[in-house]
Amino acid sequence: MTLPFNKSLIIIPTYNEIDNIDKMIKTVFGLYPQIHLLIIEDGSPDGTAEVVKKHMETNKNLHIIERKGKLGLGTAYLTGFKWALEREFDFVFEMDCDFSHDPAQVKDLLEAAQNAELVIGSRYIDGIRIINWPFRRLLLSYCASIYTRFVTGIPVFDTTGGFKCFTRKALESINLSNVISNGYIFQLELNYKVWSKGLRVTEVPIIFYERRDGQSKMGKGIIFEAFFNVLKLRFHKMMGKLN
């Protein structure tokens, strides 16, 4: 199967990713020369943006949106989605910069997206597929997925995974101006809204690696947001206000 890499965009949010950005850009384009890559850069003081701009001098498929300050994961992706929809992209990926998501698996998600509107790279099908996480964090993540499935009813095992491929149809089905989450529960909100529209959501197994370099950006505020926003999403659906 010939996959439409030239109609595909990978969105990667960055904040202080100087340890990873150069290698990530080289890896992505080494694997997929025709794909487009959009970096959403939140004012990193470590020089991340300068590395991207240096690569842009010789690569027309590399793009950057610079924002002032650390504005959050959710708003970064929403900015990228809107940018993608204004252009001719049919497939839009979310992916981390820290190599916790293996760029070599982009092709697996894109292949599955030929028969689904949303493809989630799942850490929890065909066994637990996470490398080098401490047990406490693994337990928290796994229980969070059980909790969100129980509250929302969505038939997805990895409800908060961040390695995903949306079709244009999926993104156009969501009111991007009405997304209520900004932390990691942002992922569940988008999944839930696409699924609630009756569009096909599927999972493909991936291996998730603990970030190789830099520092994790998860905090307690993200956990509290996740707990309450899941309930809010379910309530909105029951009231017919989920859009």
MOJO-V151275 format. One record per backbone hydrogen bond with DSSP energy under -0.5 kcal/mol. CO is the residue of the C=O (numbers start at 1). NH is the residue of the N-H. E is the energy in kcal/mol with one decimal. If there is no record, write none. Layout:
co->[CO & CO]
nh->[NH & NH]
e->[E & E]
This chain:
co->[1 & 3 & 4 & 5 & 7 & 7 & 8 & 9 & 9 & 10 & 10 & 11 & 12 & 14 & 17 & 17 & 20 & 21 & 22 & 23 & 24 & 25 & 26 & 27 & 28 & 32 & 36 & 37 & 37 & 38 & 38 & 39 & 39 & 40 & 40 & 41 & 41 & 44 & 47 & 48 & 49 & 50 & 51 & 52 & 53 & 54 & 55 & 55 & 59 & 61 & 63 & 65 & 67 & 69 & 72 & 73 & 74 & 75 & 76 & 77 & 78 & 79 & 80 & 81 & 82 & 84 & 84 & 90 & 91 & 92 & 93 & 94 & 98 & 100 & 100 & 101 & 102 & 103 & 105 & 106 & 107 & 108 & 109 & 111 & 112 & 117 & 118 & 119 & 119 & 120 & 120 & 122 & 123 & 127 & 129 & 131 & 134 & 135 & 136 & 137 & 138 & 139 & 140 & 141 & 142 & 143 & 144 & 145 & 146 & 147 & 148 & 149 & 154 & 157 & 158 & 162 & 163 & 164 & 165 & 166 & 167 & 168 & 169 & 170 & 171 & 174 & 175 & 176 & 182 & 183 & 184 & 184 & 185 & 186 & 187 & 188 & 189 & 190 & 191 & 192 & 193 & 194 & 194 & 195 & 200 & 200 & 202 & 204 & 206 & 207 & 208 & 219 & 219 & 220 & 221 & 222 & 223 & 224 & 225 & 226 & 227 & 228 & 229 & 230 & 231 & 232 & 233 & 234 & 235 & 236 & 236 & 237 & 241 & 243]
nh->[3 & 5 & 7 & 8 & 90 & 91 & 36 & 11 & 93 & 12 & 38 & 95 & 40 & 42 & 20 & 21 & 24 & 25 & 26 & 27 & 28 & 29 & 30 & 31 & 32 & 35 & 10 & 39 & 63 & 12 & 40 & 41 & 65 & 14 & 42 & 43 & 67 & 47 & 51 & 52 & 53 & 54 & 55 & 56 & 57 & 57 & 58 & 59 & 62 & 37 & 39 & 41 & 69 & 71 & 76 & 77 & 78 & 79 & 80 & 81 & 82 & 83 & 84 & 85 & 86 & 87 & 89 & 168 & 9 & 166 & 11 & 164 & 212 & 102 & 209 & 103 & 105 & 106 & 109 & 110 & 111 & 112 & 113 & 114 & 115 & 167 & 202 & 121 & 165 & 122 & 204 & 206 & 129 & 129 & 208 & 210 & 138 & 139 & 140 & 141 & 142 & 143 & 144 & 145 & 146 & 147 & 148 & 149 & 150 & 151 & 152 & 153 & 156 & 159 & 161 & 164 & 121 & 94 & 119 & 92 & 171 & 172 & 173 & 173 & 174 & 176 & 178 & 179 & 74 & 186 & 187 & 188 & 189 & 190 & 191 & 192 & 193 & 194 & 195 & 196 & 197 & 197 & 199 & 198 & 117 & 118 & 120 & 122 & 208 & 209 & 131 & 222 & 223 & 224 & 225 & 226 & 227 & 228 & 229 & 230 & 231 & 232 & 233 & 234 & 235 & 236 & 237 & 238 & 239 & 241 & 242 & 240 & 243 & 175]
e->[-0.7 & -2.0 & -1.3 & -1.6 & -2.3 & -1.7 & -2.0 & -0.5 & -3.4 & -0.5 & -3.2 & -1.6 & -2.0 & -2.2 & -1.6 & -2.7 & -2.7 & -2.5 & -2.1 & -2.4 & -2.7 & -2.1 & -1.6 & -1.8 & -2.7 & -1.2 & -2.6 & -0.5 & -2.8 & -2.7 & -0.5 & -0.8 & -2.7 & -2.8 & -0.5 & -0.6 & -3.3 & -0.9 & -1.5 & -1.8 & -2.6 & -1.8 & -1.7 & -2.0 & -0.8 & -0.7 & -1.6 & -0.6 & -1.3 & -2.5 & -2.5 & -2.7 & -0.9 & -1.0 & -1.5 & -2.2 & -2.4 & -2.2 & -2.0 & -3.0 & -2.3 & -1.9 & -2.4 & -2.6 & -1.3 & -1.5 & -0.9 & -1.8 & -2.4 & -3.2 & -2.4 & -1.2 & -1.5 & -0.5 & -2.1 & -0.6 & -2.4 & -1.8 & -1.7 & -2.5 & -2.3 & -1.8 & -1.8 & -1.3 & -1.8 & -2.5 & -2.5 & -0.5 & -2.5 & -0.9 & -2.3 & -2.3 & -3.2 & -0.6 & -2.9 & -1.9 & -2.2 & -2.8 & -2.1 & -2.6 & -2.6 & -2.6 & -2.0 & -1.8 & -1.8 & -2.7 & -2.5 & -2.1 & -2.3 & -2.4 & -2.4 & -2.2 & -1.8 & -0.9 & -0.7 & -0.7 & -3.2 & -2.1 & -2.6 & -3.0 & -2.0 & -2.7 & -1.0 & -0.6 & -1.1 & -1.3 & -2.2 & -0.7 & -2.8 & -1.7 & -1.5 & -0.5 & -2.3 & -2.0 & -2.2 & -3.1 & -2.2 & -2.4 & -2.7 & -2.4 & -0.9 & -0.7 & -1.5 & -1.9 & -1.6 & -1.6 & -2.6 & -3.1 & -0.5 & -0.5 & -3.3 & -0.5 & -1.1 & -2.2 & -2.3 & -2.1 & -2.1 & -2.0 & -2.5 & -1.6 & -1.0 & -2.0 & -2.6 & -2.0 & -2.3 & -2.6 & -2.1 & -2.2 & -1.9 & -3.4 & -0.7 & -1.2 & -0.8 & -1.7]
